[in-house]
């Protein structure tokens, strides 16, 4: 029998699930390998009988926790997809602000009716077996992770900084252009796509394991910057991380 898979969403834009729907011709190949039993973005049917659960979105309410734990209990494997699920993502911006002020700003007079709390990634609540990083996720990387799981292998993800991919792409370092970039401490795997297209790295894939803080400080010092000057840049995606505090 094919492994049964299900997709679930918490606080997020659901763009990562749309990436899955948009894998085009590879979707038919994927459906030959798995049976999708629940996927709100793509079908009306739903089943709680599944082997692999893909989770998008972060946990922002205490009431979300039990639902996530129930999904974890039903699944043999649980995969976090996208920045919100893997590192807390943009939703974590509120973590560096007063929570009551945030609630008042978003909900106004109805703020007291909402039980929001500081944003957390999925693995802060339950065990996660695999990750697909990014905002949005890379479709090829998603397929690679699924293939590894179906083969019983641990997915291999890059654990070196985006700077490596920038050099391979022969990009001019954005620091040389007078801008700031999170590439020195951000996990690669995106092909340095943002920098290649003329932007900067915002850190949507999260930090590499044991990021070299001293090296980052040296880069900042070289270009006349201090951590306090750029800390807000870290907050866009990675406010949940200790490195961004």
N, C-alpha and C positions, 0 to 999 in steps of 0.2 A: 504493500500500500504506500501511496505517496505521503510524505509528511504533511500534516495539516498546519497551515499558518494563519495567523490572525494579526490585524493591525489595530492599534488603539492610540488615542490621542488624549493628551492632557492640555496644559496651558501652552499654546503655540499657534502658529499660523497655518499649520498643516501643509506647508510647502514641501516638506520632505516626502510626505505620502504622494503628493502630486508628481514628484520626481520619479517615484516608483511606477506610477501609472504611465509616465512618459518615457519609459525605457524602450518604447517603440517595438521594433522587430524582436528584440530580446524578451519581450513580455511573453510571447508564445513559447519560447524556449524555457522560460521560467515555469510556465504553467504545465509543461511536460514533466517537471520535476517535483512540483508541490501542488497541493490543493488549497486554494484560498477559501477559508470558511467564514471569515469576517473581515470586512474592509469597507467602512462607512463611505469613504470617498469614491468607491467604485462599484458597490453592490448593496442591495437591500437586505440580503440574507445575513443571518448572524448565528454563530454557534459558539458555545463555550467549551467545545471539545477540540482542542488544538495542541500541537506539539511545540511550535515555535511562535512566540509573541514578539511583534515589533512594536516598540513604544516610541511615539513622538511627543514632545512637549515636556515641560518641567512641572514639578510639584509645587503648587502655590497655596494650597489650602489643606488644613488638617483633614478635611472630609475626603480628600483625594487618596489618602494613604491606604485606607482599607480596600478601595477598588483596585489599587495597584498591587496590594498584597494578594488579593484574590486572583488576579491575572498571573502573578508569579507562581501561585500554588497550582494553577492549572497547566502551566507551561513547563515543558522539559527544558527549553532554552528560552532566554529572554534577551532581546537585542535592543539597545538604546540607539535611536537614529536621530541625527540632527543635533545642533548645538544646544537647544533647550533641554533635551533629554540627557545629553552626555555631560554637559558642564554647567547647566543652568541657563546659559544663553542670555539673550537680550532681556528676558524677564528679570534677570538678577540685578538690573539697574536699580530697582527699588530697594535692594539690600543695603545700599549705602545712603539711604535716605530715611527719615523718620517715617515709620510705618503708618502712623495715624495721619500724617500729612499726605502720604501717598493715597490712602483710602479716601480721604476727603477730596483730593484732587480728581480722582477717577470717578468716584461714586456720588460725590456731593452729599446732599441730605440723606441719601440712602446708605451711607457708609457703614452704619452700625449693623446692617443686615448681612454684611459680607465677612467671611471668616478667613480672609487672606493672611498669610504670614510670609516671612522671608523665603524667597525662591530657593529650591534645591533640585539638583539633578536626580535622575532616577535611582542611581546607586547609593544615594543617601538614605533611601527607604528600603530597597530590596537588593538582592544580589543580581548583578548583571553579568551575562555570559559573553557578550560581544558588543562592540561599539561600531557605529558608522558616523564619523565626525563630519562637521561642516554645516554651513548655512547658505544655501541648502546642501544636502548631501550630494556627493558625486555618484551618478548612476552606475558607472563602471565599478566603483569601489563597493557599492551596495551589492552588485552581482557577485563580486569577488568574495565578499564576506559570506553571502548565502551559499556559494559553492563550497567554501571551506567548511561551513557548518554541516552541510549535507554529506560531506566526505568524512565527518568526524574529526576535523582538524581545527586547531585554534587559528583564527584569522590573523594574518601578519600585517600589521599596520606600521607605517613609518614612525620612527621615534628619534627623528633628527629635525632640526629647524627648517623653516621655509627658506631661509637664506641659501641652503644647499640647492634647492630647486631654482631659486632666483639666479644663482650663478650658472646653473646648467642652461637656463633660458637666456643667458647673457644680458640680463637686465642691469641697468644702472641703479645702484643702490639709492633708494629714496632719500636716505640721509644726505647724500651728496646733492640732492635737489632742495635741501633745506626743509624736508618734511620728516615726520616721525613714523616709525613702523614697528609692529610687534613681531616681525619675522624672526628676529634672533632667538626668541623664546617660544614661538608657536610651532606646534606639530605640523610637519609637512604632509603631503599627500594630495594637495590641491593643484600641484603643478605651478604654484606661485601665480595663479590665474589673475588675482586682483592687481598685483604689481605689474604683470605683463600687459594688462589692459590700461595701465596708466594711473591706477589708484595706489593704495597702500595696503599692507596686511593689518587687518583689524583683530586677528586672533580668534576667528570663529571656530577653529579646530581645537582650541584649548592648548594648554602648554605641553611641551615635551616633558617626559618624566625627568624629575630632578633638573629643572631648567637652570642654566648657569647664570645666576643673578649677578655675579661679579663681572662676567663678560658683557652683560646687558648694561651695567653701570659704566663700564669702560667705553662702550659704544656711545652712550649718552654723553659722557664727559668729553669724548673726542669731538662731538659736535655742539658742545656748549650747552648741554641740557642736563637737568637733574631730575630725579625720580618724581619730585613734587610737581615738576612742570608738565609731566605727561601722564600722571596717574589716572586722569579722567579717560584717557584713551583705553586704558586697561578695563575700565568699567563697562564699556559697550557690550562685550560678550562674557567677560571673565570676572565680573565683580564678586562671584561666589568663591573665587580662588584666593588662597592665602597670599599669593604673590601679588595680587591686585589690591591688597589692603595696606 
